[in-house]
Amino acid sequence: AAVTHVSNVLGTINPVAQLARECRKRGIPLLVDGSQAAPHLRIDVRALGCDFYALTGHKLFAPTGTGMLWARRAHLDAMPPFFGGGEMIREVRFEGTTFADPPHKFEAGTPNIAGFVGFGAALDYIESIGFERMAAREHELLLHATTAMRSIPGLRIIGEARDKAPVIAFLIDGVHAHDLATLLDHEGIAVRSGHHCAHPLMQFFGVAATLRVSLAFYNTHAEIDAFVAAVQRVRKLLA
């Protein structure tokens, strides 16, 4: 089974530990996509109880093309390698090949050395700030943005779970998401519009696309206010 830890559209923090317990009862390995969670939450794979946990580096301010996969040793031992190359082979004979122990078995060839040096620096940077401080700041920003956006006539926030990351999906009545995103871009506001690689979710809510505003600890209340003011101006233009 596979589940996202934090929705890239709604910001919802899914109950991964509970899902992992239910999967274990049924003998089902659970893979968790933590790409959207890692920038906002301190990850403890033991507490979550999952079998695999994957994340992308660029979401953590690291270079693109970096990432991480954690897995239980029993799964890594049982899985065959999916690439061939240097470092992943212990011995080669005409009769057959013996692979190296995990994780080297899955790390064929020359790795992205420079990228992962940058990944390490990014993690050090985040640790220097502290996840607790980041989470508190982002929660404050999320509340400020959510309250301000609710004051805009015709604006619909999609996904208002109690536990969520600082991501807000929204629409304005009668306005296509792409049109609004384009006009906001002219106002100097960057939002994402589209289906966000989540077609089933769009179908569930009965919409073709949404806009998404994403916040992080480095954002400010003034930036949120500028975003809300821009939405107000654009909305009047399209009315």
C-alpha positions in Angstrom: 0.0 0.0 0.0 1.1 3.6 -0.6 0.0 6.8 1.0 1.2 10.4 1.1 2.2 11.7 4.5 1.0 15.3 3.7 -1.2 16.1 0.8 0.5 18.2 -1.8 -2.9 19.8 -2.7 -4.8 20.1 0.6 -1.9 20.1 3.1 -3.8 17.4 5.1 -1.5 15.4 7.4 -2.6 11.8 7.1 -2.7 9.4 10.1 0.2 7.4 8.8 0.9 5.6 12.1 -2.7 4.4 12.3 -2.6 3.3 8.6 0.7 1.4 9.3 -0.9 -0.5 12.2 -3.8 -1.6 10.0 -1.5 -2.6 7.2 0.7 -4.7 9.6 -2.4 -6.5 10.9 -3.0 -7.6 7.3 0.6 -8.3 6.3 0.7 -5.4 3.8 3.9 -3.4 3.5 3.3 0.4 3.6 5.2 2.9 1.6 4.9 6.5 2.6 5.6 9.5 0.3 7.1 12.1 2.6 8.1 14.7 0.1 5.6 17.2 1.4 6.0 16.3 5.0 9.7 16.5 5.3 9.9 20.3 5.1 7.4 20.8 7.9 7.5 17.8 10.2 10.2 16.0 12.1 10.1 12.4 10.7 10.4 9.4 12.9 10.0 6.3 10.9 10.0 4.0 14.0 7.1 6.0 15.5 5.3 5.9 12.1 5.7 2.1 11.8 5.9 2.2 8.0 8.0 -0.2 5.8 9.3 2.4 3.3 9.6 6.2 3.5 10.7 8.3 0.5 11.3 12.0 0.2 12.7 14.5 -2.3 15.6 16.8 -1.5 14.5 19.9 -3.3 11.5 20.2 -1.0 14.0 20.5 1.8 15.9 23.4 0.0 18.5 20.9 -1.3 19.6 20.6 -5.0 17.2 19.0 -7.5 17.9 15.3 -8.3 18.4 14.4 -4.7 16.2 12.4 -2.3 16.1 9.6 0.2 14.5 6.2 0.6 14.4 4.5 3.9 13.2 0.9 4.2 13.2 -1.9 6.7 16.2 -4.1 6.4 14.2 -7.3 5.7 12.7 -5.7 2.6 16.0 -4.4 1.4 17.5 -7.9 1.8 14.7 -9.5 -0.1 14.5 -7.0 -3.0 16.6 -7.5 -6.1 18.7 -4.5 -7.4 17.1 -2.5 -10.2 20.3 -0.9 -11.6 23.7 -2.4 -12.4 27.0 -0.7 -12.0 29.9 0.0 -9.7 29.7 -0.4 -5.9 26.6 -2.6 -6.0 28.5 -5.9 -6.7 30.5 -7.9 -4.3 31.8 -10.5 -6.7 31.3 -11.4 -10.4 31.9 -14.8 -11.8 30.9 -16.6 -15.0 28.6 -18.7 -12.8 26.8 -15.7 -11.4 27.0 -12.4 -9.5 27.0 -11.8 -5.8 25.5 -8.4 -4.8 26.7 -6.1 -2.0 24.7 -5.7 1.2 22.0 -3.0 1.3 22.1 -0.1 0.8 25.0 -0.5 -1.7 23.1 -3.1 -3.6 20.8 -0.3 -4.9 23.4 2.4 -5.4 25.0 1.5 -8.7 27.5 3.8 -10.4 28.8 7.2 -9.4 26.3 9.0 -7.2 25.2 12.6 -7.4 28.1 13.6 -5.1 27.7 17.4 -5.4 24.0 17.2 -5.0 24.2 15.2 -1.8 26.8 17.5 -0.3 24.2 20.2 -0.9 21.5 17.9 0.6 23.5 17.6 3.8 24.1 21.3 4.0 20.3 21.9 3.6 19.5 19.5 6.4 22.1 21.2 8.6 20.4 24.5 7.8 17.0 23.2 8.8 18.3 21.7 12.0 20.0 25.0 12.9 16.5 26.6 12.8 14.7 23.8 14.5 11.6 21.9 13.3 9.6 23.1 16.4 10.3 26.7 15.6 9.5 26.2 11.9 6.3 24.4 12.7 5.1 27.1 15.1 5.9 29.8 12.6 4.2 28.0 9.7 1.1 27.3 11.8 0.8 31.0 12.6 1.2 31.9 8.9 -1.4 29.3 7.9 -3.9 30.8 10.4 -3.3 34.3 9.2 -3.7 33.3 5.5 -6.8 31.2 6.1 -8.5 33.9 8.1 -7.7 36.6 5.5 -8.8 34.4 2.5 -12.1 33.6 4.1 -12.9 37.3 4.0 -12.8 37.3 0.1 -16.3 37.0 -1.4 -16.7 33.9 -3.5 -13.5 32.3 -2.5 -13.7 28.6 -1.6 -11.0 26.9 0.4 -10.8 23.2 -0.5 -9.6 21.0 2.3 -9.7 22.3 5.8 -8.5 19.4 8.0 -7.6 20.3 11.6 -4.1 18.9 11.1 -2.5 20.3 8.0 0.7 21.8 6.6 0.8 25.4 5.4 -0.7 24.7 2.0 -4.1 26.1 0.9 -6.0 25.0 -2.1 -8.7 27.4 -3.3 -11.0 28.5 -6.1 -13.1 31.6 -6.8 -16.6 31.2 -8.0 -16.9 31.6 -11.8 -13.2 32.0 -12.4 -11.0 29.3 -13.9 -7.9 28.5 -11.9 -5.5 29.0 -14.7 -6.9 32.5 -15.5 -6.6 33.6 -11.9 -3.1 32.2 -11.6 -2.0 34.1 -14.8 -3.4 37.4 -13.5 -1.9 36.9 -10.1 1.4 36.4 -11.8 1.1 39.8 -13.3 0.6 41.1 -9.8 3.8 39.5 -8.7 2.2 36.6 -6.8 3.3 33.1 -7.5 0.7 30.3 -7.0 0.3 26.9 -8.6 -2.7 26.1 -10.7 -3.9 22.8 -12.2 -4.7 19.3 -11.0 -1.4 19.0 -9.1 -0.9 15.4 -10.3 -4.0 14.5 -8.3 -6.7 13.7 -10.8 -8.8 11.5 -8.5 -8.8 14.2 -5.8 -10.1 16.8 -8.4 -12.8 14.3 -9.4 -13.7 13.8 -5.7 -14.3 17.5 -5.2 -15.9 17.9 -8.7 -13.5 20.5 -10.0 -11.2 20.6 -13.0 -8.3 22.4 -11.2 -7.5 24.4 -8.1 -5.0 27.1 -7.1 -2.5 26.4 -4.4 -0.7 28.9 -2.2 2.2 27.4 -0.3 3.8 29.0 2.7 7.0 28.3 4.6 8.7 29.7 7.7 10.5 32.4 5.7 7.2 34.0 4.5 5.8 37.0 6.3 2.4 38.4 7.3 3.0 41.3 4.9 3.5 38.9 2.0 0.2 37.1 2.8 -1.6 40.5 3.0 -0.1 41.4 -0.4 -1.4 38.1 -1.8 -4.9 38.6 -0.4 -5.0 42.2 -1.8 -3.9 40.9 -5.2 -6.7 38.3 -5.2 -9.2 41.0 -4.3 -8.0 43.2 -7.2 -8.0 40.3 -9.7 -11.4 39.1 -8.6 -12.9 42.5 -9.3 -11.4 42.5 -12.8 -12.9 39.1 -13.6 -16.3 39.8 -12.0 
